[in-house]
Amino acid sequence: MLSSCRWWIRECADLFASARSNSTRKRRLSRRLSVEYLEDRCVPSGTTISTDITTSTEWTTAGSPYMITANVAVANGVTLTVDSGVTVQINNGVTITDNGMLNVTGAAGVGIEDNGNGGTEGIAVNGTMNVTGTAFTRTGTDYGGSFIQVNSNGELIASNSTFAWDQLSLANASILKSTDLSGNIFNLPIFLPATDVPLLSNNLSFEAVNLLAGNLTSGQSLARQRLAQGAHEVVAVPVDRVGP
């Protein structure tokens, strides 16, 4: 939408320039009409989401893009389905908390705005998040604030998707099965328990894989392991801090 507005801004600027050669009255009329035209064209289309989702809901292409402007939660026992071709934009400093079921199937993209100001933004998974064929992208000048956090008893199921936010964290006691993650590209650091590392092997590539602190006992070691065919070798390294 932003690029579309910029195009119309340039068009209106051309109209202003051409109007200079006309009389004062025509110039003022052209300026007024051009501004009205610009304002009409740049009114954001789509759907603004700023309240919790308390009944099962489907986001369709008719309402796309969906702009998340305040912290929202998917209630326990509720399913939010994001249809194929839908675009979701999460604003800077805003979190979606999934306490129920979040299904994202073939979405055009789930974008996040990361402009700093000391805030974080992303998705916290306490229930189940099921993702297929979706790109998680980010815009903005800040790095480190965007996240997917899978908490205790939460489960992320993802296939053939690309994750390019700042980090993905799987907490201790989060659920990860051998079939949960496959065919994905992880262009971000992953933080997870040591026992879950072998369950990543069905994916395409990784930026980095890091162990949660306290997952290795004294004297225990973790063998170097190639986690993805065709990807660089990833060594899991214990870290002391994780999460947004």
N, C-alpha and C positions, 0 to 999 in steps of 0.2 A: 504494500500500500504506500510506503514511504517513497519508493522509486517512482510510482505513478504520480504522486503529488509533485515530486521534483520535476517531472516532465511537464505537468500542467503549469508549474511556476515559470518554467522557461518559455512556454507558449504565451502566457500572459505578458511576460516581459517583452516579447516581440510585438505584441499588440500595443503595449504602451509606447514602444519606440516608434512604431508606424504612426501612432496618433499624433506625435509631436509636429508633424508636417501639416496638420489640419488646423482649423480654427480653434480658439480657446474652448468654445462650447463643445465642439466635437471631441476635443481632447479629454474634457472632463467626463463626457458621456462614455467614451471608450474606456476610460480608467474605471468608472463605476461598474460598467458591465463586465469588464475583465475581472475585477475583484470578486463580484458576485459569482461569476463563472468559476473562478478559482476556488472559492469557499465551497461551492456546491460539489465540485469534483474531489475535494480533499477531505470531506467529511468521512471519517473511517466507517467502512461497512463492516458487517459481521455482528458478533454477539459479545457483550461484556459480561464476565462472570465475576461476582464479588461476594456471593453468599454460599453457605454450605449446601451440598447436594444431599438431600434427605430422602429422595425417592429415586428409584432406578431411572436413569436418563440416558438418552442417545444423542450425541452430537453429530449432526449431519452436514453435508456439504452446503445445504441451503442456509445454514447459520454461520458458516465458516467465513473468516477466521474467528476463533474463540479467543478472546483476550482476557487473561486472568489478572485482575487489577488489585486483588486483595487476597489475603490468606483464606483458603477454602479447604473444606474437608469432605471427603466421600464417607458417608456414615456407615457404621457397621451394618452388614446385611444388605447394603445397597450396591448396585452395579452401575458404573459409568462406562458407557461404550463410546469410543471415538471411532467414527466410521472411516472407511478408506477414502483418501483424498482430502480429509479435513486437516486444516492447519490450526495448531494451538500455539499461542504466544504467552509465556509467563513473564510478567513484568519484574523489573529489578526489585529485590527484597521480598518477593512473594513466594509462598510455599503452598503446594497442593499436598494435603495429608490424606493418604489412602488408607482408610480403616475398613474398607469393604473389598470390592473388586473393581479394578481399573483395567479395562480392555482397550488396547490401542492396536488396531489392525490395519496395516497399510496406509497409515496417515501420511499426508503430504509432508508433515514435519511437526516436531514439537520443539519450538524455539524458546530460548531463554534470553532475557536482557540482563546483562551483567555489567553495570556501570559503576560498581564500587560503592563508595559511601559507607564502607565497613559492614555492609549487609550481606546476607546469603539468600539464595533463591534456588528452588528445585522441587523435588518430589520426595516425600517421606512415606515409606511403605510399611504399614503395620498389618495390612491384609495381604491381598494378592494383586500383583501387577503383571498383566499378560500382554506382551508386545510382539508384533510380527511385522517385518518389512517396513520399519519406521526409522527416520533419521532424527537424532536428538542434536540440535545445533545451538550455537550461542552467538550473540552479537554483543558489542560493547568493548570498552577499553580496559576493563578490570579482569584479572584472572585469579582464580582460587575460590570464588564464591558460589559457583553453581554445582549442584550435587543431586545424585540419587542415593538416598539412604534407606537401606533395607534393615528394619529394626528387628528385635527379637520376635520370633513367630511370624514375621513377614516373609513373603516369597516373591522373587522376581523370576518370571518365565519369559525368555526372550529368544527370538530366532530371526536370522537374516536382517538384523538391524545394525545401525551405526550409532555409537555413543561418542559424542564429542563435547561433553560438558567438562567440568573441571575434575570431578571424581565420582566414582561409584564405590559405595561402602556396604559390605555385607556384615552385619554385626554378629557377635557371638550369639548362638541360639537362633539366628535367622535360618530359614529353610532353604536348602539348595539340594536338589536331586540331580542325578547324573544326566537326566534328559532336559533339565530346565534351561540351559544356555547352549545354543548351537548356531553356528554359521554367522556369528556376530563379529563386528569390527569394533574394538575398544580403543578409541583414540583418547584415552584418559587413564589416569592411574586407578587401579582397583585395590581396595583394602578388604581383606577377608581372613577368616581363620585358616590356620595351616592345613587342617584336614580337608578343607574345601578346594585347595589348589588343583588336585587331579581332576576335579569335576569341570574344569575350564577347558579341557583338552579338545573339545569339539568345535572350537571357535576359530576364526580366521587370523586375527592379529590382535596384539596388545601393545600398549605404550609402556606400562609397568604394572607389576603385580607385587603387592606388599602385604606382609603378615601383620595381623593385629598383635599388639603387645601382649605378652603373657601366654602366647600359644605354643611356645616351645619350652620344654623343661630343661633344666641344667644338663648340658652334655648332649642334648638331642640335636640332630642336624637334619637339614632338608636337602635332598639331592637336587642338583641342577636338572632341569626338566624342560624339554621343548614342548610348549603348550599348544602350539598351533602350526599346522603344516604350512610351510612357505613363509612363516614369520620368523623374526629374529628370536634368539633364545632369551627367555625371560627368567630371571632369577628372583625368587621371592625373598624379600628382605624384611626382617622385623622392624616395626615402627612403633613409636610411643604414643602417637596421637592420630586420631582418625575422626572423620565427621566434620560437619560444617561448624 
